[in-house]
């Protein structure tokens, strides 16, 4: 019985050829799919391993009313010499898995509706100005700046305005001051404060070199705050601070 001949022109041969091509195509797709799946499996596994190596980071800021916030908004009403000391506390808790450092940045200062320019000053200089530049004193109190794991510290903003002082203190003017003909102005020359000749025509030109003694500064800010609060019902002094906690390297 002899071998049958293949008819290369027959429809049967064309059908078998198409079947071989289709089978080969499926094989290529299957191989490619396995490789793609293996690549995604590798990437996913690598990502999981990376994420697992990062310590959990959880810091909670709570104000004295129980609200959670990392921005301190301070509004101080009834600003006047001899006022009751103002205090507002914030609770900072490190619930993460690494030690951290706490800090704060003064973002804005507003006195009787006027925004004080602080953009060109360092945060340290702004904090020092708030403590010493005006007849009232703003201070920021924290027992320490480090936060261990599961540790809590209390951060406090305090404002005092002592009316009586045994020392003669002078305050240098800035752009929060306007001319007041009832006040005596001084200049500092050779470590001595001497009265200056100032009127409405030269006040702005001289302002950056002028000083007021404490009694005059008390009167100026006390009257300005009282007038502003009575007219607008807004706080005379407004502060905004950002509280920041960073992982310790």
Secondary structure, 3 states (H helix, E strand, C coil): CCCCCCCCCCHHHHHHHHHHHHHHHHHHHHHHHHHHHHHHHHHHHHHHHHHHCCCCCCEEEEECCCCECCEEEEEECCCCCCCCCEEEEEEEEECCCCCEEEEEEEEEEEECCEECCCCCCCHHHHHHHHHHCCCCEEEEEECCCEECCCCEEEEEEEEECCCCCCCCCEEECCCCCCCCCCCCCEEEECCEEEECCCCCCCHHHHHHHEEEEHHHHHHHHHHHHHHHHHHHCCCCEEEEEEEEEEECC
